């Protein structure tokens, strides 16, 4: 079977392999509820609990194989095996090209490696697939900062803060920014 898959990849039949991944779950309604809740969170602790629930949705891979790839990449990243994590996320993106979190996680590894241009491409794809992916939007702002595109970064950061005013990245906002209790 391995040889068949390798042969398919080599002869351009990659779409056959990609077709195995089911579409990601539609969490848009639940995410919308969480975004509404985080905007009115009374404090940083409450906002963090809501943010964790968002991560539960983003980290919900389309099937067990995709979840294994995601979990492998996350474990490698946690162990500072960034090259191994990158490979795991590359496999995930190849297997599930419509799953935003694969792109977001691959972008994060590329950001850590200061490979900003490909990170930005991945983040744009993640946001296209999941327009309210706050982590990808704030990651895009940080990546734009890494590319010295500060005006664009400020615009994107404001978009992320409009969805979640509790983001730690708010410290990078220039100009008038609303203060929260953690800023005081």
C-alpha positions as CSV (number, residue, x, y, z in Angstrom):
1,X,0.0,0.0,0.0
2,X,2.9,2.4,0.8
3,X,4.3,1.9,-2.6
4,X,0.9,2.6,-4.2
5,X,0.6,5.9,-2.3
6,X,4.1,6.9,-3.1
7,X,3.5,6.0,-6.8
8,X,0.4,8.1,-6.8
9,X,2.2,11.1,-5.3
10,X,5.1,10.8,-7.8
11,X,2.8,10.5,-10.8
12,X,0.6,13.5,-9.9
13,X,-2.3,11.6,-8.4
14,X,-2.1,13.5,-5.0
15,X,-5.8,14.4,-5.2
16,X,-6.6,10.7,-4.7
17,X,-4.8,10.8,-1.4
18,X,-6.2,14.2,-0.3
19,X,-9.8,13.0,-1.0
20,X,-9.5,10.7,2.1
21,X,-9.8,13.6,4.5
22,X,-13.4,14.6,5.3
23,X,-14.4,18.2,5.5
24,X,-13.7,19.9,8.8
25,X,-16.6,20.2,11.2
26,X,-18.6,23.5,10.9
27,X,-18.1,25.2,14.3
28,X,-19.0,28.6,13.0
29,X,-22.1,29.0,15.2
30,X,-20.4,27.9,18.4
31,X,-17.4,30.1,17.5
32,X,-19.7,33.1,17.0
33,X,-21.1,32.5,20.5
34,X,-17.6,32.3,22.0
35,X,-16.6,35.5,20.2
36,X,-19.6,37.3,21.6
37,X,-18.8,35.9,25.0
38,X,-15.1,36.9,25.0
39,X,-16.0,40.5,24.0
40,X,-18.0,40.9,27.2
41,X,-15.8,38.8,29.4
42,X,-15.5,40.6,32.8
43,X,-11.8,39.8,33.3
44,X,-8.7,38.1,31.9
45,X,-9.4,34.8,33.7
46,X,-12.9,34.5,32.2
47,X,-11.5,35.5,28.8
48,X,-8.8,32.8,29.0
49,X,-11.5,30.1,29.7
50,X,-13.4,31.2,26.6
51,X,-10.2,31.3,24.6
52,X,-9.4,27.7,25.6
53,X,-12.9,26.7,24.3
54,X,-12.0,28.4,21.0
55,X,-8.8,26.3,20.8
56,X,-10.9,23.2,21.4
57,X,-12.8,24.0,18.3
58,X,-9.8,25.0,16.2
59,X,-8.0,21.8,17.3
60,X,-10.9,19.6,16.3
61,X,-9.4,17.8,13.3
62,X,-11.6,16.4,10.6
63,X,-10.8,12.7,11.4
64,X,-8.7,10.5,13.6
65,X,-5.7,10.5,11.1
66,X,-5.7,14.3,10.9
67,X,-6.0,14.5,14.7
68,X,-3.0,12.2,15.0
69,X,-1.0,14.5,12.7
70,X,-2.0,17.6,14.5
71,X,-1.3,16.1,17.9
72,X,2.1,14.8,16.7
73,X,3.0,18.3,15.4
74,X,1.9,20.0,18.6
75,X,3.9,17.5,20.7
76,X,7.0,18.0,18.6
77,X,6.6,21.8,18.9
78,X,6.2,21.6,22.6
79,X,9.4,19.6,22.7
80,X,11.2,22.2,20.6
81,X,11.5,19.8,17.6
82,X,10.5,22.5,15.2
83,X,11.7,20.6,12.1
84,X,9.7,17.5,13.1
85,X,6.7,19.7,13.9
86,X,7.0,21.4,10.5
87,X,7.0,18.0,8.8
88,X,3.9,16.9,10.8
89,X,2.0,20.0,9.8
90,X,3.1,19.7,6.2
91,X,1.6,16.2,6.2
92,X,-1.6,17.5,7.8
93,X,-1.9,20.3,5.2
94,X,-1.3,17.8,2.4
95,X,-3.9,15.4,3.9
96,X,-6.5,18.0,4.8
97,X,-6.1,21.0,2.6
98,X,-9.4,22.5,3.8
99,X,-8.5,22.4,7.6
100,X,-7.4,25.8,8.7
101,X,-5.5,24.7,11.8
102,X,-3.0,22.8,9.7
103,X,-2.0,26.0,8.0
104,X,-2.1,28.0,11.3
105,X,0.2,25.6,13.1
106,X,2.6,25.4,10.1
107,X,2.7,29.2,10.0
108,X,3.5,29.3,13.7
109,X,6.5,27.0,13.2
110,X,7.6,29.1,10.3
111,X,7.2,32.3,12.4
112,X,9.4,30.8,15.1
113,X,12.0,30.0,12.5
114,X,11.6,33.6,11.2
115,X,10.5,32.4,7.8
116,X,7.9,35.1,7.6
117,X,6.9,35.1,3.9
118,X,5.7,31.4,3.9
119,X,4.2,31.9,7.3
120,X,2.1,34.8,6.0
121,X,0.9,32.7,3.1
122,X,-0.2,29.9,5.5
123,X,-1.9,32.4,7.7
124,X,-3.8,34.0,4.8
125,X,-5.0,30.5,3.8
126,X,-6.0,29.7,7.4
127,X,-8.0,32.9,7.5
128,X,-9.6,32.2,4.2
129,X,-10.8,28.9,5.5
130,X,-11.8,30.2,8.9
131,X,-12.4,34.0,8.8
132,X,-12.8,34.4,12.5
133,X,-9.7,32.3,13.4
134,X,-8.5,34.9,16.0
135,X,-5.1,33.1,16.5
136,X,-4.4,33.2,12.8
137,X,-5.4,36.8,12.5
138,X,-3.2,37.9,15.4
139,X,-0.4,35.6,14.0
140,X,-0.8,37.5,10.7
141,X,-0.3,40.8,12.5
142,X,2.9,39.5,14.2
143,X,4.2,38.1,11.0
144,X,3.6,41.4,9.2
145,X,5.6,43.0,12.0
146,X,8.4,40.5,11.3
147,X,8.3,41.6,7.7
148,X,8.5,45.2,8.8
149,X,5.0,45.9,7.3
150,X,4.0,47.8,10.5
151,X,1.0,49.8,9.1
152,X,-0.6,46.6,7.7
153,X,0.2,44.8,11.0
154,X,-1.6,47.5,13.0
155,X,-4.7,47.1,10.8
156,X,-4.7,43.4,11.2
157,X,-4.1,43.6,14.9
158,X,-7.1,45.8,15.3
159,X,-9.2,43.2,13.4
160,X,-8.1,40.6,15.8
161,X,-8.8,42.8,18.8
162,X,-12.2,43.5,17.5
163,X,-12.9,39.8,17.9
164,X,-11.0,39.3,21.2
165,X,-10.1,42.5,23.1
166,X,-8.2,40.3,25.6
167,X,-5.4,39.2,23.3
168,X,-1.9,39.6,24.8
169,X,-0.8,40.9,21.4
170,X,-2.6,44.1,22.2
171,X,0.6,45.4,23.7
172,X,1.9,45.8,20.2
173,X,-0.9,48.2,19.3
174,X,0.2,51.7,18.7
175,X,-2.0,54.7,19.1
176,X,-5.1,54.7,21.1
177,X,-5.9,51.3,22.5
178,X,-8.4,50.4,25.2
179,X,-6.8,49.4,28.5
180,X,-7.7,46.3,30.4
181,X,-7.0,45.2,33.9
182,X,-3.8,43.3,32.9
183,X,-2.5,46.5,31.3
184,X,-2.7,48.4,34.6
